[in-house]
Structures are given as structure tokens and as C-alpha cells.
Amino acid sequence: MLLSTTIEGFINQLLPENFQLEIDGVMKNKNEIEWLDITAKLRQVVPSLTGIDFQQTNGTDYENICLVIALRNDLIHLKKSIKENITNYQTIFKRLLDFDHISCSDSVFTYINTVIPNYLIEQKP
């Protein structure tokens, strides 16, 4: 959850006050862009702002970020399974157990520092 909100908060703070961008044929202002889903922000907004297409330059890190977003969405919007009153807890629990937090954290770190170099500084113990 925190990795996902880190990315979204970072992207939202990149937006200049009077920023406008055409998305899917509709002109959107900063406030409207902030309400877009995070994937649209990653694929359309950030490349327009920065000229950086992270999916193209860092494919594995981009996939890790997509994994973080998908897991976050599935946890927040947990759905019932086919049987009445039974949810997808087992599937989600398995995904959480298999989740490579370190790799995904590193990918978020790389994303932020790719968009704004040295934004985050890692201190060695």
C-alpha cells in the first residue's frame, strides 16, 4: 500500500499548478489529472511532463510497479469469489506471501530517482 501511495504522491507533486494535458482527447487540468488512475499517470502524464518513458527504459522495474499497483487494488477492492459469502482471501494471501517486497521497493526507488535524479538518497549504515 505504501509503495503505491509513494508513487502516486510523487507523481501528483510533479504537476505544476496550471498544468493541463490532453488525455484520450479530453483536456484535463491538474486537479482532474490528480484523480486519474495511477497507470494513466505512469504511462501518459509523467512522460509528457518529463520526457521519460519508464516502461521503455526500465521494463523490469515498471513491471514491479504494476505488480504493486495491482496488489494494492485487489486488497482495497476485495471481491467475493464464486461461492456465496466466500472471498478471495486465499489467493490474495498467497500473492502477499510471494510478494518480493525488496525488489518492488527498489523499483519504486529507481522510478523516483529516474524521474528526479538524487531525489531519494540511500544512506549506508
Rosetta silent file (secondary structure, phi, psi, omega in degrees, C-alpha in Angstrom):
SEQUENCE: MLLSTTIEGFINQLLPENFQLEIDGVMKNKNEIEWLDITAKLRQVVPSLTGIDFQQTNGTDYENICLVIALRNDLIHLKKSIKENITNYQTIFKRLLDFDHISCSDSVFTYINTVIPNYLIEQKP
SCORE:     score description
SCORE:     0.000 S_00000001
   1 L     0.000  -46.789 -176.553    0.000    0.000    0.000 S_00000001
   2 H   -68.235  -33.936  177.315    2.693    2.461    0.975 S_00000001
   3 H   -63.870  -42.379  179.284    4.738    1.792   -2.155 S_00000001
   4 H   -64.065  -44.947 -179.930    1.695    2.551   -4.298 S_00000001
   5 H   -69.983  -28.727  175.349    0.878    5.746   -2.424 S_00000001
   6 H   -62.118  -46.736 -179.952    4.534    6.794   -2.606 S_00000001
   7 H   -64.173  -47.596 -176.833    4.439    6.636   -6.392 S_00000001
   8 H   -65.526  -42.733  177.190    1.102    8.382   -6.687 S_00000001
   9 H   -62.773  -40.084  178.229    2.009   11.138   -4.243 S_00000001
  10 H   -61.698  -46.544 -179.945    5.316   11.668   -6.027 S_00000001
  11 H   -63.711  -44.444 -179.206    3.601   11.991   -9.411 S_00000001
  12 H   -60.646  -36.027 -179.270    0.957   14.360   -8.053 S_00000001
  13 H   -75.241  -15.762  176.090    3.590   16.677   -6.627 S_00000001
  14 H   -71.366  -24.343 -172.665    5.303   16.857  -10.025 S_00000001
  15 L   -71.709  120.758  175.270    2.273   18.588  -11.523 S_00000001
  16 L   -65.859  157.293 -174.817    2.688   22.357  -11.903 S_00000001
  17 L   -55.038  -46.646 -175.850   -0.234   24.465  -10.640 S_00000001
  18 L  -101.286   24.930 -176.235   -1.636   25.469  -14.037 S_00000001
  19 L   -68.706  136.952  172.859   -0.723   22.228  -15.809 S_00000001
  20 E  -135.205  147.344 -179.007   -3.079   20.918  -18.486 S_00000001
  21 E  -149.916  137.861  175.415   -2.747   17.822  -20.622 S_00000001
  22 E   -83.241  122.895  179.588   -4.911   16.219  -23.265 S_00000001
  23 E  -128.680  121.804 -178.272   -5.699   12.642  -22.289 S_00000001
  24 L    53.397   40.378  176.583   -7.853   10.451  -24.518 S_00000001
  25 L    80.976    3.986 -178.705   -8.997   13.526  -26.459 S_00000001
  26 E  -121.408  129.377  177.414  -10.052   15.483  -23.374 S_00000001
  27 E   -75.209  126.768 -179.120   -8.111   18.426  -21.921 S_00000001
  28 E  -121.708  142.215  176.363   -7.561   17.878  -18.197 S_00000001
  29 E   -93.591  179.054 -176.163   -6.263   20.301  -15.581 S_00000001
  30 H   -54.501  -47.080 -177.803   -4.061   19.497  -12.591 S_00000001
  31 H   -61.277  -42.567  179.400   -6.983   18.624  -10.317 S_00000001
  32 H   -68.312  -36.616  178.766   -8.505   16.257  -12.883 S_00000001
  33 H   -66.439  -38.275  178.686   -5.137   14.642  -13.559 S_00000001
  34 H   -59.805  -27.008 -178.910   -4.629   14.003   -9.842 S_00000001
  35 L   -89.954   -3.319  175.983   -7.828   11.896   -9.904 S_00000001
  36 L   -66.706  158.223  175.452   -6.698    9.715  -12.820 S_00000001
  37 L   -69.136  154.861 -172.100   -5.729    6.138  -12.091 S_00000001
  38 H   -63.418  -30.989  179.193   -2.052    5.678  -11.373 S_00000001
  39 H   -65.209  -41.022  176.603   -1.409    3.686  -14.548 S_00000001
  40 H   -62.552  -37.930  178.403   -2.583    6.610  -16.697 S_00000001
  41 H   -65.168  -43.578  179.764   -0.279    8.867  -14.721 S_00000001
  42 H   -65.447  -42.307 -172.920    2.666    6.499  -15.256 S_00000001
  43 H   -87.016  -30.053 -173.970    2.012    5.952  -18.972 S_00000001
  44 H  -115.594  -46.976 -172.000    0.728    9.356  -20.097 S_00000001
  45 H   -73.288  -54.319 -175.957    1.292   12.133  -17.573 S_00000001
  46 H   -62.041  -44.593  176.352    4.889   11.572  -16.451 S_00000001
  47 H   -60.163  -35.662  177.448    6.262   11.020  -19.978 S_00000001
  48 H   -67.143  -38.714 -179.572    4.537   14.251  -21.077 S_00000001
  49 H   -72.848  -41.588 -167.748    5.987   16.159  -18.122 S_00000001
  50 H  -113.302  -19.123 -173.551    9.497   14.740  -18.154 S_00000001
  51 L    80.101    5.858 -178.400   10.097   13.059  -21.498 S_00000001
  52 L  -101.807  120.712  174.424   10.902    9.854  -19.571 S_00000001
  53 L  -104.428   90.330 -173.484    9.080    6.675  -20.583 S_00000001
  54 H   -61.258  -31.973  178.155    9.983    4.458  -17.639 S_00000001
  55 H   -62.341  -39.134  179.715    8.250    1.428  -19.157 S_00000001
  56 H   -74.415  -40.208 -174.500   10.607    1.614  -22.134 S_00000001
  57 H   -85.707  -26.543 -174.784   13.791    2.370  -20.198 S_00000001
  58 L  -138.518   66.840 -173.905   13.242    0.169  -17.123 S_00000001
  59 H   -56.190  -45.881 -178.443   10.923   -2.683  -18.106 S_00000001
  60 H   -66.295  -43.731  177.672   11.506   -4.921  -15.087 S_00000001
  61 H   -64.299  -38.568  177.454   11.116   -2.070  -12.605 S_00000001
  62 H   -62.142  -43.410  177.809    7.967   -0.931  -14.416 S_00000001
  63 H   -62.215  -39.047  176.074    6.524   -4.463  -14.125 S_00000001
  64 H   -61.998  -41.570  178.789    7.313   -4.483  -10.393 S_00000001
  65 H   -64.755  -40.759  176.152    5.478   -1.178  -10.009 S_00000001
  66 H   -61.990  -37.827  176.695    2.499   -2.612  -11.920 S_00000001
  67 H   -62.487  -43.762  177.388    2.561   -5.592   -9.554 S_00000001
  68 H   -59.292  -46.793 -177.784    2.471   -3.224   -6.557 S_00000001
  69 H   -64.579  -44.648  179.748   -0.468   -1.320   -8.042 S_00000001
  70 H   -63.277  -42.708  179.370   -2.415   -4.483   -8.907 S_00000001
  71 H   -64.869  -43.617  177.101   -1.892   -5.956   -5.453 S_00000001
  72 H   -58.442  -47.461 -178.966   -2.939   -2.689   -3.806 S_00000001
  73 H   -62.865  -41.060 -179.961   -6.074   -2.512   -5.955 S_00000001
  74 H   -68.255  -33.264  176.868   -7.008   -6.111   -5.225 S_00000001
  75 H   -71.224  -42.799 -178.720   -6.575   -5.584   -1.482 S_00000001
  76 H   -69.459  -37.113 -174.887   -8.596   -2.370   -1.453 S_00000001
  77 L  -112.942   48.486 -177.393  -11.339   -3.735   -3.706 S_00000001
  78 L   -57.610  126.967 -176.692  -11.508   -7.297   -2.415 S_00000001
  79 L  -107.303  155.128  173.793  -14.219   -9.182   -4.299 S_00000001
  80 E   -72.741  149.937  174.008  -16.276  -12.215   -3.429 S_00000001
  81 L   -86.994 -169.247 -174.511  -15.438  -15.433   -5.206 S_00000001
  82 L   -62.461  -42.767 -178.140  -17.980  -17.638   -6.928 S_00000001
  83 L   -72.712  143.141 -179.451  -19.317  -19.280   -3.758 S_00000001
  84 L   -60.206  132.378  175.425  -21.706  -17.233   -1.654 S_00000001
  85 L    64.866   19.012  175.818  -20.070  -15.382    1.283 S_00000001
  86 L  -118.939  131.040 -178.460  -16.543  -16.603    0.475 S_00000001
  87 E  -104.165  177.073 -177.150  -13.933  -14.081   -0.592 S_00000001
  88 L   -83.319   29.838 -175.705  -10.658  -14.358   -2.457 S_00000001
  89 H   -57.623  -40.553 -178.076   -8.632  -14.258    0.761 S_00000001
  90 H   -62.586  -43.697  179.656   -6.631  -17.395   -0.072 S_00000001
  91 H   -65.243  -45.996  179.561   -5.489  -16.045   -3.435 S_00000001
  92 H   -63.350  -42.599 -179.895   -4.615  -12.643   -2.004 S_00000001
  93 H   -60.824  -41.838  178.149   -2.816  -14.243    0.943 S_00000001
  94 H   -63.527  -43.197  178.208   -0.721  -16.357   -1.445 S_00000001
  95 H   -63.007  -37.624  178.100    0.149  -13.288   -3.518 S_00000001
  96 H   -66.852  -39.256  178.034    1.172  -11.451   -0.354 S_00000001
  97 H   -65.581  -37.115 -177.898    3.398  -14.338    0.708 S_00000001
  98 H   -83.747  -10.916 -175.431    5.025  -14.463   -2.725 S_00000001
  99 L   -62.355  125.040  178.919    5.378  -10.667   -2.969 S_00000001
 100 L   -90.438   83.754 -174.451    9.028   -9.638   -3.374 S_00000001
 101 H   -59.863  -41.763 -177.928    8.896   -6.501   -1.261 S_00000001
 102 H   -62.298  -48.141 -179.883   12.613   -5.714   -1.545 S_00000001
 103 H   -62.040  -42.939  179.738   12.623   -5.878   -5.338 S_00000001
 104 H   -68.411  -38.142  175.622    9.452   -3.782   -5.586 S_00000001
 105 H   -62.772  -42.422  177.193   10.799   -1.234   -3.085 S_00000001
 106 H   -62.017  -37.482  179.678   13.979   -0.990   -5.135 S_00000001
 107 H   -67.146  -39.171  176.630   11.892   -0.434   -8.268 S_00000001
 108 H   -65.185  -42.860  176.511    9.975    2.433   -6.657 S_00000001
 109 H   -57.583  -47.427  179.771   13.297    3.925   -5.531 S_00000001
 110 H   -63.049  -41.634 -179.996   14.647    3.602   -9.083 S_00000001
 111 H   -59.861  -51.452 -177.760   11.498    5.140  -10.569 S_00000001
 112 H   -61.212  -44.387 -178.765   11.626    8.217   -8.362 S_00000001
 113 H   -75.286  -15.822  173.052   15.356    8.724   -8.902 S_00000001
 114 H   -77.501  -41.890 -179.463   14.960    8.257  -12.654 S_00000001
 115 H   -70.503  -45.301  175.501   12.322   10.981  -12.847 S_00000001
 116 L  -129.315  100.194 -177.851   14.235   13.321  -10.488 S_00000001
 117 L   -54.218  137.047  178.721   17.869   12.250  -10.084 S_00000001
 118 L    61.319   22.752  176.055   19.053   12.016   -6.465 S_00000001
 119 L   -63.452  -44.609  175.035   15.569   12.784   -5.124 S_00000001
 120 L  -107.747  136.074  179.563   15.993    9.901   -2.680 S_00000001
 121 L  -118.822  125.972  179.622   19.400    9.288   -1.146 S_00000001
 122 L   -88.843  124.728  177.847   20.282    5.915    0.275 S_00000001
 123 L   -99.899  127.718  178.149   22.408    6.081    3.398 S_00000001
 124 L   -82.469  140.182  179.884   24.678    3.144    4.078 S_00000001
 125 L   -68.250    0.000    0.000   24.884    2.028    7.714 S_00000001
